[in-house]
Amino acid sequence: MITDEEKREAVEFLRSGECLYWAERRKTPLDCSRCMRVSEMLFGHYDALCELDSCGTGAWKKLADLID
């Protein structure tokens, strides 16, 4: 179970974070560190958020609303 502080961090990130797609922006693993940490907190796996919002559905913001 995650703490209230971790929930706030996750919600803040999900509402403001945008994935920097590998192919488009040549991101490095360092660019993913916060996303990976939030993904691990919420789902127990570092890349669970990677494809969740890739179609522009606003899934990250919807997930933040569910958590909040």
Buried (B, 14 or more C-beta within 10 A) or exposed (E): EEEEEBBEBBBEBBEEBEBEEEEEEEEEEEBBEEBBBBBBBBEEEBEBBBEBBEEEEEBBBEBBEEEE
